Structures are given as C-alpha cells and as structure tokens.
Amino acid sequence: MPTDFSSLTLRSALKQTWVALALLAPLTALHAQEPQTPDAAPEASTARVYQTLVRAKRFMAVSANALATQAGQEILRDGGSAVDAAIAMQLVLGLVEPQSSGVGGGAFLLHYDAAAHKVRSYDGRETAPASVGPDLFFRQGKVMSFGEAVNSGRAVGTPGVLRLLKLAHRRHGKLPWPRLFSAAITLAEKGFAVSPRLHAQIAGNRALFAQEPARDYFYPNGQPAAVGHILKNPAYAAVLKRVATEGVTAFYEGEIADDLVAAVRAHRVPGELTLADLSAYRAKERTAVCGKHAVYQICSIGPPSSGGIAVLQMLGMLEQHQLDQMQPGSVEAAHYFSEAGRLAFADRERYIADPDFITVPVDALLDPRYLHWRGAQIDSRMSMGTALPGDPLKMLAKRGKDQAADVPSTTHLVVVDAQGDGVSMTSTIESEFGSKIFVRGFLLNNQLTDFSLQPNDPEGRPIANRVEPRKRPRSAMAPTVVMRDGRLFMLAGSPGGSAIINFVAKTLMAVLDWQMDVQQSIDLPNIGSRNRDTELERGSAAESLQQGLRQRGHRVTISPMPSGVHAIVFDKEGITGGADPRREGRAAGD
C-alpha cells in the first residue's frame, strides 16, 4: 500500500528520497492561477505552505478552504452522507472562494456507493441559451477576442450547480436539505476573513473592478478587500435561505431568476439567457467512463468533459512503457508523460463535446488496443513535437480541430463518510471571477467561452464543440474514483483549466505506480504537455529537467502551474487525505 514504508523496495525508497529532496528545494510557486485573459493578473508570489499527510479512521473531507472543510466535517460528525458534506462544502466555497465556483456556475460529481460497489456520475454543466446561434461570439462579422467574450453577458450559461446538488441529495442524501445550508448562511451573515489568495486575485483583476455591483462588494472604500478584512454577504445568505426552505425552484424561477436574467441582459454586451432557459435546466445522470490500470479500476466523468477520457488515455498509453520503473522527477519520466499528454490532447481537441449533440467515440478512444497503438508512437529518444489525432472509427475527416481555451478558475473537493461512500466533485464559474456579473451576492459564470468561439475550422469542417442551443460546453474537469477489488481506494481531482488532465494524471500515477503517499503525490512538481510546449512548474525542482528535455527535442516553457489537487487514499491504517500546497486547501477527518 502507498504508505506501508516497511515493505518498500530499494527502488521505492529511492523514489521517496527524490520526493523529499524535491520538496526541500527553494520554491516560490504561485498559489494562484496563470493569467488567461487581459484583465487577470498573476497572484502575488508566496512561499508554499507545505501540508502534512492527514489521517483519519471514520471519515475525511478535503477542500480548497479550511472553512469549507470544517463545514463538511461537521456534517459528517452529525451522521451526514458524503453527498451531504459535499453540498455544505460547496455552498461555503461559493462564499469564501467566489473567484472559483458558486451557485452561478456548474459542476461534475462522482459518487461511490460502498454497499453496491458502484460509481454514479452526475452532470451539472451549464447549458447555452435556447436562442444562441453559431455567431454568438461574433461582432461585426469578426470573432471576438477571448477577453472580450469572457467579460460579457454572452458568456453566461444557465447555472447548473444547485440542480446538480439537489439531484445528488435526492439520490444519496441523509440529513434534511435545509441543514446543509447552515454553515454557509452563518458565515455569509457574520462574515469571513479575506484570504491572501482571494485578496491577490481581487487586486489583480481589472475587469472585476469595472463591474459596479462587483466593485461595491469586493472593493470596500474603493480598495481591494485586504487580507483579514471581514467580508459579509447578506444577499448571498438571503438566496441560500430561500433555496434551503423553498427548494432549488426558488433559484430557477421567481425573483432570483428575474434578477439573474436582468443582470445578463443589462450588460453592455448583453447575453441571451432567459427565464425559460433557467426553468428548463436539468442536471443529468450520465455513464461514468472507466478503465483498468494495473490492479485498479479508475472511473471519471465522461463527455461533455474530456478530462476522464484524457486521463485514462494517458495512463493506458504509458502502461507499455513501464513508467512505474522510472525514477520520479527524471528526464525519462517527464519525456514519456509529456508525450502521452500530446497524444491525448490531440484526440481531445477533435472528438470530445456534448454527447447529446454529437457522437463521441468513447469506447474506441479507450479501447486498450487503440491505446497500445497510440502509446507505441512515443519515441524514447525524441519528442514528436505536435501529435496528430488518431482515427479509431474513421471520423477524422469530418471533424474540425477545436482550439477553445480552458481557463483555470475552478475548485475541487473530496469526501468519504462513515459508511465508506465517497464523493469527488469539481465545480467552476470558469474564468477568474467568471463573467464578473455579480447579482444577489454571487457571480455568474462565463462558461460559454468553453465552446469554440468559431463554429468551423479553417477548412470549413464543423467543430464538435461549437456553440448550439441548450448544448453543454466541453470541459477538462476530471473528478476521479479509483477502486481496488471493487472497494474504494482513492478519490482525486483538481482545478486548472485544461491542465487539470495533467495534474490528475500525475497524482494518480504517483500513488498507483510510484507508491507515494497522497500528500507526496500532490506535492510533486507539475509537468506535462497539452500538445503544445512541454510545461515545467516555475520555482520547482522540475526546472532542472529543461536541458535534458530540450536534448530530446522538447520545446520547454517554465510557467506557474497552479494545480489545486485534493485527494483521499485508503491504506491499511485507515484514510489519508492530501491538499495542494499551491492553494489554500485543508484536509480534516475523524
């Protein structure tokens, strides 16, 4: 098992030693997100606050903020289910980490049922308004810039988080629905202390300041809310009280819905969201995507997310190359991992979109024979540069290449309850502070910019992930459940835009192949390729790999790679939890 140090082989011991040396290296990695739009500035550099492995016997909660983790822990202590705890945590995160997620956004949730040994997958992704056309992001015949599209009403999709949480609670909840809102309502009314990460992002976001309702809340006295400033949000508390007592219909119909639609349509670049779009929205249960890796079964979210497929593809491609025999942090391991990423991202850009609108060849993309063939294209001596997509079902000639951006403002949480049920959930409002449209104490998403801004590629071929009415944009979110012999072994996931795929794959590989404990696996420097440059995490031990990778033909970029991996792993002593030191997460359990 990952933390059974008494049984480590010499190779495993050397791997553990490398991890210790890597983590002692002088690091100044950013806690926050790489800027993706003109209005978003990098967060201030701060030294990492390294986490220690957290152990528990009965249950565990891990999230991006200590207040949210505490809310989940209290629910678990009251006998609540993993879903109950996840709901309470998400509602608090929408308050204390508003730049990343909230009731104005969407989410994907995986649930593991310990009694049935079954994984269920829930889709709360936002949808495009019914009236949109392929020219949604065009102005005067030309496609809008990404920054212009993000900060507009046109970017706002129908929020799905609350419908998702209600669906999951109806299936797997134990405590009464109103009980799950208590912590978030209390914090919103009494206030919470602004964290360093939230302050830095407020201070660095010019577009947020330009939106008057948001400015009034986030910039008291005209200045960014300072670290430690007690920020109260009575408007958000009022929304939660209505939803707690009246149900989610109070959000999707009536006064709250009226204000939400009015805010979108009053923007200087108005959007097309309507009351009919809100009332028609439904979360969905979908089939999880699953695959084998060594002795483990790994399940994740399927389309409209590309994350689960891409992670499973990478692990499948690498099996033939015996990555478990390579040294973590070596040039060799980084080379193979990056090349697998190139191949997976090439397929992702061509084939993955909302399965209600287009055929996604999931089984073909995950067929072990196809993955072996793809993985055999990796040359041990030289990078392939830019990978071409595969064509397992002879569909390639009909599909255009998508170059939609995935920006990294997202959050992830994991929970295991006393019955052994688990939840892995990733939620988002898309860009940092979403569309910047602030209504009734929460921010609205800019999720529609996850679509391709153009409907066709330069050759005129339709892009699978083009804008269409009521369609859900492609995602990279990859909440993951790992089982061994049918029993829950690991829960994991991360924010990070399209880099989520590499962050999650790295963490899984470190735990499952390199037998590291969960905290060490999260702490490992981030590396990988999204079929562009090979990216190495700035300020980490991975920077030492650049010369060796360049000798193998890699074009290397050193950049902040602000993962926010949160994960839980079972070992023979109980439950272990890990939180990413690059952000402000915490693990706690009893």
C-alpha atoms as one frame of an Amber mdcrd trajectory, in Angstrom:
protein
   0.000   0.000   0.000   1.244   3.561  -0.610   2.205   4.377   2.948   3.480
   0.968   4.084   7.116   2.059   4.321   8.230  -1.212   5.914   7.617  -3.050
   2.637   9.201  -0.550   0.271  11.731  -1.944  -2.173  15.041  -0.190  -2.703
  13.589   1.415  -5.829  10.609   2.725  -3.890  12.876   4.029  -1.154  14.913
   5.924  -3.726  11.712   7.399  -5.097  10.732   8.590  -1.638  14.185  10.145
  -1.221  13.824  12.030  -4.507  10.484  13.407  -3.353  11.991  14.651  -0.112
  14.842  16.367  -1.959  12.465  17.911  -4.482  10.234  19.330  -1.785  13.158
  20.827   0.107  14.242  22.747  -2.996  13.734  26.524  -2.722  10.273  27.087
  -4.160   8.281  30.209  -4.810   5.419  28.622  -6.724   2.315  30.718  -7.083
  -0.724  29.849  -5.028  -2.942  31.105  -7.775  -3.797  30.975 -11.385  -1.849
  31.670 -14.502  -3.407  34.711 -16.159  -5.531  33.721 -19.127  -7.275  36.955
 -20.017  -6.114  40.563 -20.276  -7.914  41.543 -17.078  -6.395  38.838 -14.879
  -3.004  39.417 -13.300  -0.875  36.775 -11.590  -1.302  36.472  -7.868   1.484
  37.645  -5.614   4.195  35.036  -5.149   4.191  33.435  -1.728   6.181  30.604
  -0.250   4.356  27.314  -0.321   2.835  26.240   2.950   3.570  22.527   2.869
   0.857  20.221   4.066   1.358  17.108   6.131  -0.465  13.875   5.442  -3.761
  13.858   7.361  -5.035  10.562   8.780  -8.482   9.514   9.941 -10.337   6.327
  10.861 -14.006   7.085  10.128 -14.371   9.866   7.571 -12.479  12.605   5.745
 -13.179  15.891   3.935 -10.777  17.883   1.756 -11.498  21.183   0.026  -9.864
  24.408  -1.138 -10.610  26.331   2.061 -10.420  25.457   5.750 -13.878  26.916
   6.418 -15.431  24.713   3.746 -13.602  21.630   5.018 -14.843  22.409   8.542
 -18.411  22.652   7.271 -18.093  19.225   5.670 -16.538  17.732   8.790 -19.419
  18.995  10.932 -21.957  17.400   8.592 -20.088  14.090   8.747 -19.989  14.251
  12.551 -23.765  14.714  12.527 -24.155  11.469  10.586 -24.451  13.055   7.176
 -23.533  11.306   3.949 -20.649  12.176   1.663 -23.103  13.996  -0.601 -24.494
  15.957   2.361 -20.976  17.069   3.278 -20.130  17.956  -0.327 -23.218  20.186
  -0.552 -22.331  22.065   2.637 -18.725  22.474   1.460 -19.712  23.762  -1.980
 -22.090  26.356  -0.529 -19.291  27.670   1.718 -16.790  27.662  -1.160 -19.177
  29.859  -3.163 -18.820  32.424  -0.395 -15.145  32.221   0.632 -13.688  31.281
  -2.783 -16.065  33.188  -5.094 -13.432  33.601  -7.785 -13.570  29.876  -8.499
 -17.069  28.457  -8.090 -20.556  29.120  -6.799 -24.293  28.836  -7.380 -23.839
  30.851 -10.577 -21.734  28.085 -12.130 -21.664  24.376 -12.898 -20.129  21.128
 -11.658 -19.500  17.426 -12.192 -19.909  14.924  -9.343 -18.880  11.279  -8.992
 -20.413   9.198  -6.199 -19.110   5.874  -4.924 -21.675   3.620  -3.197 -19.832
   1.334  -0.768 -22.741  -1.096  -0.314 -23.265  -1.598  -4.036 -19.601  -1.073
  -5.070 -20.963   1.241  -7.747 -19.921   4.601  -9.202 -22.564   7.078 -10.379
 -21.816  10.170 -12.428 -23.759  13.451 -12.337 -23.552  16.305 -14.838 -24.389
  19.839 -13.669 -22.610  21.579 -16.519 -24.108  24.881 -17.700 -26.079  24.992
 -20.944 -26.226  27.552 -23.744 -29.449  29.583 -24.021 -32.049  28.230 -26.433
 -31.757  31.265 -28.719 -27.998  31.193 -29.409 -26.600  30.751 -32.898 -23.154
  29.851 -34.238 -22.260  33.556 -34.365 -22.710  34.098 -30.607 -19.158  35.373
 -30.222 -19.009  37.407 -33.421 -19.219  41.196 -33.622 -19.459  42.988 -36.946
 -18.653  39.756 -38.745 -15.459  39.008 -36.773 -14.879  36.693 -33.848 -14.494
  38.488 -30.528 -11.214  38.338 -28.626 -11.241  35.859 -25.790 -11.013  38.593
 -23.155 -13.904  40.474 -24.730 -16.022  37.326 -24.872 -15.322  36.379 -21.248
 -16.366  39.712 -19.775 -19.777  39.846 -21.383 -23.331  38.691 -20.939 -22.898
  36.459 -23.971 -20.574  34.183 -21.987 -23.147  33.319 -19.309 -24.604  29.834
 -19.456 -27.561  28.524 -17.465 -26.141  27.678 -13.992 -26.313  24.024 -13.016
 -24.769  23.665  -9.544 -27.935  23.805  -7.457 -29.858  21.415  -9.701 -26.905
  19.004  -9.502 -26.681  19.218  -5.705 -30.417  18.636  -5.331 -30.334  15.619
  -7.655 -27.401  14.096  -5.761 -29.095  14.791  -2.412 -32.310  13.142  -3.553
 -30.336  10.014  -4.502 -27.703   9.893  -1.733 -28.514  12.425   0.986 -29.307
  11.559   4.624 -29.678  14.849   6.509 -32.501  17.307   5.754 -31.785  19.671
   2.872 -32.035  22.881   4.994 -29.427  21.575   7.466 -26.789  21.596   4.726
 -27.095  25.378   4.280 -26.451  26.370   7.899 -22.686  26.905   7.787 -22.748
  28.982   4.589 -25.649  31.146   5.794 -23.960  31.823   9.154 -20.641  32.721
   7.512 -22.334  34.974   4.957 -24.173  36.880   7.688 -21.349  37.128  10.236
 -18.580  37.494   7.673 -15.341  35.671   6.909 -11.728  36.841   6.783 -10.427
  37.501   3.268  -7.605  35.069   2.472  -4.275  36.012   0.828  -5.263  34.232
  -2.383  -8.646  35.941  -2.647  -7.094  39.348  -1.911  -4.415  38.865  -4.572
  -6.944  37.911  -7.208  -9.238  40.824  -6.374  -6.285  43.212  -6.545  -5.111
  41.831  -9.882  -8.388  41.747 -11.780  -9.145  44.967 -13.651 -12.379  43.702
 -15.218 -13.858  42.877 -11.812 -13.344  46.447 -10.656 -15.067  47.685 -13.839
 -18.341  45.941 -12.929 -20.201  48.201 -10.498 -22.114  45.643  -8.393 -18.951
  43.529  -8.046 -16.882  46.612  -7.272 -19.155  47.585  -4.395 -18.650  44.180
  -2.757 -15.032  43.272  -3.490 -13.536  46.791  -3.205 -14.746  48.356   0.050
 -13.834  52.069   0.072 -12.581  51.638  -3.496  -9.691  49.355  -2.488  -9.315
  45.593  -2.865 -10.590  43.797   0.219  -7.486  43.409   2.377  -6.183  40.164
   3.833  -8.106  39.607   7.056 -10.899  42.037   6.159 -14.225  40.633   7.374
 -16.378  40.334   4.274 -20.122  39.936   4.862 -22.584  38.861   2.192 -26.196
  39.196   3.402 -27.511  38.989  -0.169 -25.960  35.532  -0.641 -27.316  34.478
   2.745 -30.813  35.526   1.646 -30.541  33.451  -1.548 -29.413  30.405   0.424
 -32.253  30.813   2.920 -34.787  30.834   0.085 -33.269  27.751  -1.570 -32.972
  25.943   1.774 -36.642  26.422   2.666 -38.316  26.503  -0.760 -36.038  24.220
  -2.783 -33.993  24.929  -5.893 -37.060  26.126  -7.799 -36.689  29.373  -5.815
 -33.423  29.948  -7.699 -34.572  28.883 -11.165 -37.950  30.636 -11.083 -39.280
  33.790  -9.438 -37.500  36.888  -8.131 -33.958  35.459  -8.063 -34.274  34.232
 -11.637 -35.713  37.593 -12.709 -32.690  39.430 -11.301 -30.229  36.957 -12.796
 -31.657  37.326 -16.304 -31.922  41.102 -15.947 -28.247  41.361 -14.988 -27.159
  39.346 -18.027 -29.317  41.359 -20.412 -28.337  44.729 -18.895 -24.633  44.159
 -19.540 -23.030  46.496 -22.094 -22.562  43.335 -24.210 -25.856  41.632 -23.331
 -26.363  37.901 -23.277 -29.285  35.768 -24.378 -30.197  33.970 -21.143 -33.954
  33.858 -20.468 -36.306  32.783 -17.719 -37.310  29.844 -19.911 -33.672  28.696
 -20.038 -33.469  28.725 -16.238 -36.733  26.899 -15.607 -35.912  24.263 -18.245
 -32.482  23.389 -16.866 -31.968  19.855 -15.525 -28.908  18.112 -14.139 -28.288
  14.656 -15.604 -27.003  11.309 -14.512 -24.557  10.021 -17.121 -22.462   6.913
 -17.563 -19.031   7.217 -15.979 -16.001   6.425 -18.123 -13.897   3.645 -16.614
 -10.729   1.756 -17.375  -8.249  -0.663 -15.860  -4.778   0.334 -14.713  -2.668
  -2.407 -13.156  -4.815  -3.833 -10.328  -7.052  -0.756 -10.174 -10.287   0.306
 -11.843 -10.392   4.051 -12.497 -13.653   5.888 -13.177 -14.177   9.529 -14.056
 -16.572  11.920 -15.754 -17.353  11.341 -19.390 -18.484  13.793 -22.093 -19.192
  16.668 -22.170 -15.993  16.613 -20.120 -12.829  15.447 -21.831 -10.968  15.089
 -18.552 -11.767  11.493 -17.668 -11.120  10.177 -21.166  -7.807  12.022 -21.495
  -6.530  10.880 -18.077  -7.434   7.257 -18.838  -5.811   7.547 -22.263  -2.553
   8.828 -20.787  -2.353   6.062 -18.214  -3.270   3.460 -20.834  -0.653   4.687
 -23.312   2.059   4.636 -20.659   1.472   1.092 -19.373   3.578  -0.492 -22.128
   6.495   1.786 -21.244   6.658   0.654 -17.592   6.603   4.127 -16.144   6.455
   2.543 -12.690  10.069   1.501 -13.206  11.213   5.059 -13.965  12.516   7.495
 -11.399  10.055  10.251 -10.432  11.462  13.606 -11.455  13.729  12.111 -14.104
  14.032  13.395 -17.657  12.907   9.989 -18.870   9.657  10.040 -16.857   8.920
  13.641 -17.848   9.517  12.810 -21.513   7.118   9.868 -21.605   4.463  11.651
 -19.522   4.552  14.724 -21.782   4.380  12.663 -24.964   1.321  10.792 -23.696
  -0.267  14.153 -22.941   0.330  15.298 -26.509  -1.459  12.267 -27.904  -4.399
  12.546 -25.500  -4.878  16.263 -26.147  -4.792  15.713 -29.914  -7.753  13.350
 -29.606  -9.497  15.639 -27.115  -9.450  18.626 -29.462 -11.041  16.662 -32.280
 -13.601  14.331 -30.746 -14.955  15.451 -27.352 -18.135  17.519 -26.993 -21.656
  17.250 -25.579 -22.818  13.682 -26.381 -26.406  14.872 -26.689 -25.371  16.744
 -29.838 -22.594  14.715 -31.416 -21.305  11.162 -31.438 -18.306  10.836 -29.126
 -16.350   7.601 -29.762 -15.733   6.931 -26.061 -15.288   3.163 -26.304 -12.977
   3.449 -29.296 -10.828   6.119 -27.649 -10.428   3.928 -24.555 -10.015   0.581
 -26.305  -6.798  -0.988 -24.903  -5.674  -1.931 -28.412  -6.054   1.656 -29.591
  -4.205   2.986 -26.544  -1.376   0.492 -27.054  -1.076   1.617 -30.679  -1.080
   5.279 -29.673   1.428   4.715 -26.905   3.735   2.855 -29.288   4.143   6.128
 -31.198   6.192   7.549 -28.317   9.879   7.552 -29.251  12.168   7.114 -26.247
  14.797   9.395 -27.818  12.894  12.304 -29.364   9.688  14.279 -28.841   7.047
  14.079 -31.535   6.526  17.856 -31.253   2.846  18.183 -32.126   0.825  14.980
 -32.059  -1.830  14.226 -34.628  -5.192  12.824 -33.554  -5.910   9.165 -34.010
  -8.821   7.920 -36.097 -10.247   4.799 -34.441 -13.638   4.992 -36.178 -12.690
   6.773 -39.427 -14.282  10.030 -38.270 -11.281  12.344 -38.547 -12.024  13.788
 -41.979 -15.397  15.073 -40.740 -14.192  16.790 -37.563 -12.593  20.218 -37.253
  -9.877  20.946 -34.703 -11.079  22.868 -31.662  -8.839  25.463 -30.058 -11.214
  26.649 -27.346  -9.467  27.926 -24.229  -9.971  26.333 -20.816  -9.185  28.817
 -18.076  -8.240  27.628 -14.623 -10.663  29.193 -12.125 -12.231  26.083 -10.654
 -12.301  24.166  -7.358 -12.300  20.544  -6.277 -13.408  18.667  -3.161 -13.398
  15.064  -1.982 -15.299  13.413   0.869 -15.567   9.952   2.435 -18.296   9.327
   5.006 -18.556   6.846   7.890 -20.339   4.309   5.659 -17.466   4.324   3.172
 -19.349   6.224   0.479 -17.308   8.805  -1.389 -17.740  11.962  -3.463 -15.312
  13.573  -5.867 -16.673  16.859  -7.245 -15.180  19.577  -9.414 -17.095  22.855
  -9.799 -16.423  26.118 -11.570 -17.570  29.514 -12.779 -14.889  29.177 -15.499
 -12.599  32.241 -15.627 -11.308  34.076 -12.562 -14.495  35.664 -11.118 -16.428
  34.260 -14.087 -18.177  36.849 -16.242 -17.708  39.422 -13.400 -21.513  39.845
 -13.380 -22.471  39.964  -9.689 -26.097  39.505  -8.714 -27.651  38.844  -5.294
 -24.267  38.120  -3.730 -22.897  35.632  -6.256 -21.004  35.741  -9.545 -22.286
  34.379 -12.831 -20.188  32.054 -14.946 -18.590  32.709 -18.315 -18.875  29.031
 -19.206 -19.942  29.552 -22.819 -16.384  30.602 -23.686 -15.512  26.916 -23.206
 -17.152  26.436 -26.581 -15.120  27.039 -29.689 -15.673  30.718 -30.498 -15.765
  29.746 -34.165 -18.154  27.047 -35.435 -15.860  25.689 -38.169 -12.143  25.180
 -38.636 -10.208  26.970 -41.440 -11.006  24.073 -43.807 -14.734  24.544 -43.184
 -15.191  21.371 -41.153 -17.654  21.681 -38.242 -16.055  21.734 -34.798 -17.615
  19.242 -32.389 -17.504  21.761 -29.542 -19.220  24.582 -31.422 -21.994  26.690
 -29.869 -25.519  25.275 -30.201 -28.795  25.917 -28.314 -29.055  24.146 -24.922
 -25.679  22.474 -25.526 -23.130  21.958 -22.742 -19.596  23.174 -23.490 -16.687
  20.783 -23.364 -14.775  20.657 -20.087 -11.455  19.299 -18.809 -12.717  18.597
 -15.291 -11.759  15.116 -14.109 -13.164  14.152 -10.709 -11.931  10.589 -10.276
 -12.740   7.461  -8.252 -10.223   4.601  -8.025 -11.252   1.143  -6.835  -9.260
  -1.944  -5.952 -11.115  -5.257  -5.867 -14.352  -3.267  -6.127 -13.650  -1.249
  -2.990 -12.932   2.449  -2.810  -9.202   3.131  -2.861  -8.795   6.756  -3.946
 -10.698   9.957  -4.750  -8.969  12.785  -6.630  -9.404  15.816  -8.853  -8.128
  19.326  -9.455  -8.879  22.778 -10.845  -6.581  24.199 -13.507  -8.353  24.576
 -16.855  -7.191  22.086 -19.462  -4.095  21.404 -17.327  -6.438  19.540 -14.948
  -5.774  16.483 -17.089  -2.037  16.545 -16.409  -2.481  17.417 -12.726  -4.812
  14.485 -12.101  -2.810  12.029 -14.209   0.378  12.966 -12.330  -1.260  12.395
  -8.964  -2.769   9.054  -9.966   0.495   7.871 -11.438   2.438   8.829  -8.304
   0.060   6.954  -5.987  -0.726   3.932  -8.153   2.598   3.385  -9.944   5.237
   5.011  -7.756   3.619   4.053  -4.436   3.884   7.502  -2.893   1.508   8.656
  -0.225  -1.229  11.029  -1.311   0.370  14.212   0.018   3.726  13.452  -1.585
   1.945  12.744  -4.863   0.173  16.096  -4.818   3.374  17.909  -3.847   5.341
  16.552  -6.826   6.288  19.299  -9.306   3.801  19.666 -12.135   4.915  18.846
 -15.665   3.251  17.947 -18.945   2.225  18.937 -22.432  -1.155  19.968 -23.797
   0.109  19.206 -27.315   1.997  22.460 -27.271   5.188  23.165 -25.341   6.330
  20.896 -22.562   5.469  22.820 -19.409   7.560  22.706 -16.232   6.412  24.253
 -12.973   8.151  27.507 -12.194  10.097  27.543  -8.933  10.060  23.749  -8.595
  12.657  21.015  -8.927  11.214  20.297 -12.395  13.120  23.298 -13.756  16.276
  21.163 -13.646  14.803  18.949 -16.379  14.773  21.565 -19.123  18.199  20.838
 -20.629  17.619  17.088 -20.785  14.179  17.559 -22.335  15.471  20.025 -24.912
  18.076  17.450 -25.901  15.148  15.152 -26.693  13.553  17.784 -28.917  11.103
  19.311 -26.450  10.253  22.981 -26.663  10.126  23.845 -22.967   8.171  26.550
 -21.154   8.686  27.399 -17.481   5.429  28.696 -16.047   3.236  28.728 -12.950
   1.226  25.509 -12.912  -1.240  26.211 -10.116  -2.924  22.905  -9.505  -5.371
  22.522  -6.646  -5.372  18.755  -6.301  -7.346  17.385  -3.370  -7.353  13.650
  -2.814  -8.117  10.846  -0.384  -6.429   7.430  -0.338  -7.160   4.366   1.788
  -4.315   2.346   3.267  -4.182  -0.480   5.802  -4.269   2.007   8.682  -7.343
   3.913   7.538  -7.994   7.057   5.495  -5.340   9.533   4.333  -6.028  12.980
   2.894  -3.907  15.463   0.985  -4.367  19.111  -0.031  -2.396  21.033  -2.645
   0.152  23.442  -1.114  -0.172  25.690  -4.162  -3.540  26.931  -2.892  -5.237
  27.179   0.493  -6.826  23.766   0.866  -7.186  21.690   4.019  -7.914  18.051
   4.834  -9.676  17.037   8.056 -11.264  13.889   9.419 -12.101  11.845  12.490
